Amino acid sequence: MMAKQWLLKQQNQQLDAALLKAFKIGPLLQEVLEARGITTREELEKWLIEEDLHDPFLMFEMDKAVARIQAAVDNFEPIIVYGDYDADGVTSVAVLMAALEEIGAMADFYIPNRFTEGYGPNEAAFRSFADDGVGLIITVDNGVKGHHEVEVAKSLGIDVIITDHHEIGDSLPAAYAVIHPAHPEGQYPCPHLAGAGVSLKLASALTGRLDPALTGIAAIGTVSDLVPLEGENRWLVKKGIDALNQSLPVGVKALLTVAGHQGEVTEETIGFMIGPRLNAVGRLKDARPAAELLMEQDAAYAAELAAAVDTYNNERKKIVETITAEAVAQAEEKVAQGMNFLVITGRNWNEGVLGIVASKIVERYYRPTIVMNLADDYAKGSARSIDQISMFDYLTQEADILTKFGGHHMAAGLTMPLENIEVLEQHLNDSIESEEELQPIIELDAEVDFEQVTTESIRQLDKLRPFGSGNPQPLFRLNQLDITQNKAIGQQGAHMKMVLNGRLTALKWSAGQLVHDYPEETVVDVCGKFQLNEWNGHVTPQLLLEDIRTDEVRYIDYRNQHASKFAFLKDEDVIYLINAERKRQSDDYYLYGDNISGHDKIVLRDLPADMEAFFETMKSATAKQIFIIFHETRPVYFDGMPSLDKFRQLYKMIYSQPVQLVKDGLSICQSLSITPDMLKFMLAVLKERQLLEEKEGLLAINKQAGKVDMLASPIYEARHAQLERERQLLYSSFDSIKKLINEKMF
């Protein structure tokens, strides 16, 4: 994936000093508010103080729907709440069922099966309701596309009230009433409510109050459905989370217990623990147990239901893991082929999890992705996109080769004939004009000074909660920070934890491999989200890293360390520098003296045998990371060089009595206090200077030789040169090495 582009939001207006004082706004919160254009008293009150909640009867036809439901209650008409199988759908069911029960309705609920019935109103189900004497159907989180089914219900004598929030088509079904926050004939102030939010509005209209417990359930659906957390949505979630923390519903408490959650509930708890578990049921089976769990009042039975839901979630994880592994293998090949729009297919893939798989592929490769299961004569699946590419627009251009599709900018679902898959893939890839369209973007709220980061300034950011779609957790940039510590943490070193400027802990999940890329003492720019870390009564600032960058060449020192320390390099995109006498094991091996420009990561594997060749290579280097090993099979640094006096002593010993190396070598070493390797070296020098001769296994002095200069021996000079290389490269300080290489590179 190419480097991420950091974009800083433009601050067009600044907050007045009087407003900063009146609302007690600290430096970090000020930066965010200004970046998001929240700079007037009215806007500040809306975001920080006033509850932005609206009268449910502002919704078009709400009064008509309430009157019809009340009539059904008064006349003992059976009512069916017709839901959907995702988290928003099952919470919508739970909210409305509770309100209907409170007003005395004869109500039951029905959730279609994803695999046998599909999404939305189903004719067969509606006919079965008629057979059971149902007089009123209320859809929740679906229905605006159910034109035919509504007509069928009317022909059977059943009234249908639609409550939905999905995109309205060219027309609305001819239902008894349509409750929709974006109804074309209405003017409701918050058009982006989730299905659960619409259901909550109907519930409060029926009961005459906003029930805290139902608001908590609706908050779960709202967060899970990723609707914008702005205006009424944000306040519903805020009040809902407060309600959950005041008193957890029995079913939600049971679900959090099996999930292992302790402590307060936040939007993250919903988004990462509650929502996925509720979604998992409908992805694999009938979603009814998820809705039953939310409505259950008996703690013991709720525990059983929660355990079953958690089992579905674990099964879902395994299925996702298996399909993702197969999808990644395909994606790797397609990316290697230069494809920028990925169409990935497989057989016997569970269609309920393909959206999750597509999201994982997008996260990994930052390319718009379609993942489909292949049936006998058609393919069906899900699509996920990136900010720069509208999935809905791209699929609209290919509508003639698709059976059906639907969705929005970032996600879609589609069905198509098998024979059109290759054509679709080709067309989509041809439509992307350049790779620049695929550069990941990080939108930053503010660039702040390190001194502005305090526990109090971070705590103030909670005034903007809950965070989510439309109101993301603020992202900050900090520049020129020193990495004081850096290490991998967690199972198998999966995560990276560093300390910046000696006191700010920074974490990056699933990035343990980056520890080697950012050694201590590197100066970096970082961006991420602030949070407070509480441990043993101490509260300290913490940064969740989104990205990290540096302009420095990063040196990683593995000299004189066990090979296991740098074994990870075999999986990295690196080149190796070796000496000329070594064998090149692949095209990734270069000799000292070669030009290595254009490579970002280099490994100085061998201790250079030639300093000039080493310097020549480093002059050509453009690397941003240099791993220093400098392996030497036979180092000489600690043995050093023998003195001329040692040579004289050895000469005299052999002069007086020829020696047999195998027999006399050890005693000679002991007498001269040298190692066997040093003895071999000294004998080689004497031989090269023609002072020593070997006859019949005996070493004897050549008494015919004249006076020689021992220091002029090529063997002596070679060892002396190696010792100097080891001193300069292998056993010098890390700072000295960096300075030496930097002088050659720059």
Buried (B, 14 or more C-beta within 10 A) or exposed (E): EEEBEBEBBEBEEEBEEEBBEEBEBBBBBBBBBBBBEBBEEEBBEBBBEEEBBBEBEBBBBBEBBBEBBBEBBEEEBBBBBBBBBBBBBBBBBBBBBBBBEBBEBBBBBBBBBBBEBEBBBBBEBBBEBBEEEBBBBBBBBBBBBBBEBBBBBBEEEBBBBBBBBBEBEEEBBEBBBBBBBBBEEBEBEBBBBBBBBBBBBBBBBBBEEBBBBBBBBBBBBBBBBBBBBBBBBBBBBBBBBBBBBEEBBBBBBBBBBBBEBEEEBBBEBBBEBBBBBBBBBBBBBBBBBBBBBBBBEEEEBBBBBBEBBBBBBEBBBEBBEBBBEBBBEBBEEBBEEEBBBBBBBBEEBBBBBBBBBBBBBBEBBBBBBBBBBBEEEBBBBBBBBBEBBBBBEBBEEBEEBBEEBBBEEBBBBBBBBBEBBEEBBEBBBEBBEEEEBBBBEBBBBBBBEEEBBBBEBBBBBEBBBBBBBBBBBBBBBBBEBEBBEBEBEEEEEEBBBBBBBEEBBBBBEEBBBBBBBBBBBBEBBBBBBBBBEEEEEEEEBBBBBBBBEBEBBBBBBBBEEEEEEBEBBEEBEBBBBBBEEBEEEEEEBBBBBEEBEEBEBBBBBBBBBBBEBBBBBBBBBEBBBBBBBBBBEEBBBEBEBBEEEBBEBBBEBBEEEBBEBEEBBEEBBEEBEBEEEBBEBBBBBBBBBEBBBEEEEBBBBEEEEEEBEBEEBEBBEEBBEBBEBBEBBBBBEBEEBBEBBEEBBE
